[in-house]
Amino acid sequence: MRKTELFTKLVVVLIWLAFSAFLSGCSGQGGSQTKQPTPDKGFPVTVTDDLGRQVKIEAEPQRIISLSPSNTEILFALGLDKRIVGVTTFCNYPPEAQDKEKVGGFSDPSIEKIVSLKPDLVVAGDLHAKIADELQKLSIPVIVVSPKSIEGTLESIEMVGKATGCATEARQVAQSIRSKMDEVKAKVQQTKDRPRVYYEVWYNPLVTAGPKTVINDLISLCGGLNIADDAATAWPQYSEEMVIAKNPDVIIHSYGHGDLQAANLYDRPGGWRQINAVRQGHIYTVNADIVNRPGPRLVQAIDEFARCIHPELFK
């Protein structure tokens, strides 16, 4: 694969991680349901979005557009499927999302298409800050959802619930995630073992997940020690020598089949084969959409990481 193609893939992956947005239905598991949200007549409401913007919503939204896959999953989880009038081409979960009108890609939605659908609320990511400003000038309310932690994800879900008149449903979704967190914490306390974990975002160049990321929180919650927790940035570039020196006990990635072959996690130059995780075969694949979209399917992401890091506790 040419170097330019590898670089393009890396950019797409990083954009997806930073803004995908986790990552529905009122179950908190991400599945859709026919049950519709209970009306909340506390409008107008003002919410503070993840860019710190104060956004006033005059009436309960009836025509909602989502500009990221994770936001789409949140909206479906709140039972708002019938009010969603537009999503991006990347919004593929739940399956019903694929039947919604498309407003463009994740990184390049069409303002003209958005306006033509006459939304009374747009739920965006921080990648869409300029679009948000333009839509606000047209008197279309926009809330930006871009959490950088598990707790931030719960707060974002509840913020979307308040903005859409589904505060009760949002609390239920958030509580389902908190319950899973408590369950995992209790099991992890049964052991003092804290495996060193390397999460590989991309392989050329090597990029991993550092502090102030949902992935870092997942590793810590599930009883692991992120080898990049001390990095200066959220998505630091590593060298193979740095990974070898930190000698992780567990390697986690979300490559598809083709990229996994190219990444060659089992046989890299130098002392790679001597890494504990490689010698012991502790290299695990997780579902990219579940892990990289901060939203209702965090419940499943927690389960996946727990089984990778402490398989003896989580069968």
C-alpha positions, 0 to 999 in steps of 0.5 A: 500500500502506498505511503499516501494511502496509509496516511489517508487511512490514519487521518480518517481513523484519528478523525473518527476517534476524536469526533466520533463519534461511540459511538440505540433504543432506550435500553442503553445497549444501542438497540432501537425500540418502538417505545417513544420518549415520554414528553417533557414540557419544560421548554424553552431550555438552555443547555451547555454543549461540549464546546461550552456554548450556551444553546437555547432551544425554544420548543421540544425538537421534532425534526432532528439531524445528527452529524456523527454516528455516535450522536445518531446512536444516542438519539436512537437510544432515547427513542427519538427515531421518528423525529430524526430527519437526517444523518450522515453516510457513516451513521450505520447503527442501529440498522434503521439509521441507514434508512434516514435521509443523508446530509453528507459525510461525517467530515463534510456534511452539506449545509444546503442539505441540512437547511433543506430538511428544516431541522429544529435541532442539529446534534453535531461534533466538535469537527463541525464547529464552523458549520454550527456557527453558520447554522446558528446564524440561520436560527437553527439551534446546534448542540456540539457533542464531543466527550473525551472521557466515559464520565463526559459521555454520560454527561453528554447523553444527559445533555442531549436528553435535556435538549430533546425533552427526553431527560428521563430516558437519558438518565436511564441510558446513563444509569445502565452504563454506570451499572456496568461500570460498577459491576466491572469495578467490583470484579477488578477489585478481586485481583491486584494484577494490573496488566500493562496495555497497549492500544494500537490506533494505527501502524504507519506511523504507530499511534496509540491512545493517551490520556483524556480519551475514552479508550484510556478510561476503558483500560483503567476501568477494566483493571489495566495500565495504559502504557501511554497514560503519561503521554503529552497528547491524547493520540501520541505517535509511538515508535516500535522501540518505545512499545518494546521498552514498555513491554505491554502484557496486552495489546488491543486493536480494532483493525479489520482483516486487511489492515490486521495483516498489514499491521503485522502485530505478531512479527515486527523487527527488533525485539517485538517478538519478546514483548509479553503480549506477543510471546503469550498471544495476548493480542485482541481485536475489539469492534471499532464502532463500539469502542470508537463511538462514545455513546450507549454502546459503552456498555458493550465496549466495557465488556470487550475491554474487560475480557481482553485485560482480565480474561480470568475474571470475565469469561 
